[in-house]
Amino acid sequence: MAIRILLIDDSLETLQTLCLLYTTHPDFEVVGMLTNSRDAFTFLEEQPVDAISIDIQLGHESGIDVCGQIRKRYKDVFIVMCSVFDDMASIVEPAEAVLFLTKPLNQKDLDRFSERVRSHQSGDAPYEEGLPLSHWLDRLIKP
Amino acid sequence: MQALTGIFSRILSPFRRNRRQSIPVIPSVPEALYEEQEIVCHGTVTIHANHVTVNNPEPPGSFATMTIPADSRVQILYDGEPRTGRMVVHEGQTIEIQCNDTAPSVDIQLQPSQDLFEVQMSVEIVVGERIQVQDCSGVRNAVVEIHAEPVYPPERSVTELLRLLEAREFRGDVDMEAISVLASANEQIKRTVLRGKRPIPGKPRTYQPTKLPATYDPLHRRRRLNTVAVGTTIALVDPGYPGISGRDVYGREIVAETPMVDQGLGPGVIEVQGCIVAIRNGRPLVTARRIDVLAELVIPGDVVSKQGIIEFDGNVVVFGSVLDSSIVRATGYVEVHGGVLGATVYGERGVIVREAIVGSEVVAGQSRMVYAELYERLKEIESALQRFHHEYEEVMAYVKEKPEATQMSMIGAILLEKRHRPLQKLLENIIEDKERFAADEKYQRLVNDLKTGWVGIGQTRLTDKDIARCRSWFADYREDVEIRRGSEPANIRAASITSSVVKASGNVTAVGAGVYASTVEAENSIFVRGTVRGGFLVAGQTIRVHEFGTVAGTESSAKVNGVNGRITIDVRHVNTLVDMAGKRNRNISPEYGVKYKGDKHGHSYTPHRRFA
């Protein structure tokens, strides 16, 4: 099933370009394009989405603040923050359901994004690779 | 005496006459000086043939002296004690001259060359010295002078030099002239004395294209071979010849290499009696990698969606435009003499559009891109499988020692699910992507094998052999994919690109107005003669743009991934982003003549500097 994505960016040309990029990727379906965050909450109430792409600089607004507000209300939505700056990752990415991508985006970025969203959606339990093998075996073999 | 006095009187007489002047009086010569001299015998030294003979003086003569230099080559012993400096000598002394001659020496070295096809012999000669004291005879003050005569080593015999070669087990053609020169050398010299036989590489089998008629194509902007009919000879086979092996200086055989030529034949040609012949009508394709005849599908007008999907094994030539929702896929080139508007075009060997690409997806060289991505995934799978196999073996060894362990056949599945989930996901992705590689038989076989042994119930019977077999499948397939991803890059050219996604495994060139609100990706380079307004440009090596961004500050981004790449922009407006191999720059004032090369940024100037 395609990932339903909402695009938010204050630049019309960038919004168009992102729309093109996501539309041509088989894993994504663009369900909306907005130029500000005010319309986003209205949109989200009417139409569910799986992921949102937000520009870090939304005109006079801070994309990070918008991200925080959305995460509070819509915990299941995966957010990707796009920026021209590459030094924001450490601020943005501590949350599990947030990915940071730098512009310009390309096919590989979208592949990575898709993988993260799928992982998040499947709610994978952390796998037990971290355990030393012998401990893991003892737990396994215990009758 | 009286005569002398008379002479003096006559000389002095004018002076005597004038007694008033003060005239010096010359005293008369004492008589003693005019007495006859006695012959005095002084002591003498005679040196002859390094032997010293001293004669004592007769009184009142003085003893002879010897001046001995401080020179390590000669030692002069006076009564057994070495002395230097000026010495008085007499007959009672025992004076001995000891000369320290140095013997000549010869050092002969043999050095094979790095490629082991030559042996050089070097003769280093150290010339000796025979020391002799200069002879002198009956000298009162003898100064010992040392004379050194060079002594050369005796000549070596040719046999001796040849024996040296034999002792080191060198075999080959001996250069007797060089050996003779070395044998009689009196100074340091080096010569090649033995040569092996270098292998002569063969000539590979190649194809020599025949002279086929060609015409200038204004859309391609070059001469192209005309289409040919079935049976036309496209090339002639040059069979080449095998190489001739050689021998190194140890006599070991060195096999001649025959260089491989990576030129294969496509499905449109066959070899018939030394000729490469077309088996279908179409356009010949002769490149360094391939000879083929590509069929051509010519569409005289526009392509519209009601024609359905056009998929063609060969070139597609559209003399109109490709319009709304149409899909064209070709294994050769796609040439569009109009525009591509709201459509999808895939050309494996390239796409050329005379007019604009608007609201479309255009991809050139999709296989190369897809297989490049697949190659990376396969490498990842191979590493993950290796780790999985290693752990599986450890687990099986551990479990065999535990009597309470049951259902050992499940170990593989449990291990995969609990500890190697990334590997499991990778394998699932390979299966899910089956459609994308529908034409790839090997891929399809791999998917079927994975489905039976690695997914679902098949997992519960995983054995060590299954894992080893799986690793071998992926290794083989990865080698196959490595060849496919190395196919020739394909380019895209259009007048302008608007609101489109354009991807090429080679270059993308916009020769007209420019690129607007589009995503352009090229593995090699992007060239835009006009303006880039908005959108993303991503290239592997080079981006060249005339005008980047707009006066109004439209956000536009360009990125080059290669560390040795370059970005050249004639006019760079504000609010544009340039990423050169990870180094990002966003400008807040216009720049002109921007050049980024590697990690350097040079030759740009801002307006105030331009008018400075």
Interface residues (C-beta under 8 A of the other chain):
Chain A: S11 L12 E13 T14 Q16 T17 L20 L21 T24 V84 F85 D86 T102 K103 P104 L105 N106 Q107 D124 Y127 E128 E129 L131 L133 S134 W136 L137 L140 I141 P143
Chain B: E361 E391 E394 V395 Y398 V399 K402 E404 A405 I414 E417 K418 R419 H420 R421 S499 S500 V501 K503 Y516 A517 S518 T519 E521 R533 G534 G535 F536 L537 V538 T554 E555 S556 S557 A558 K559 L577 D579 G582 R584 R586
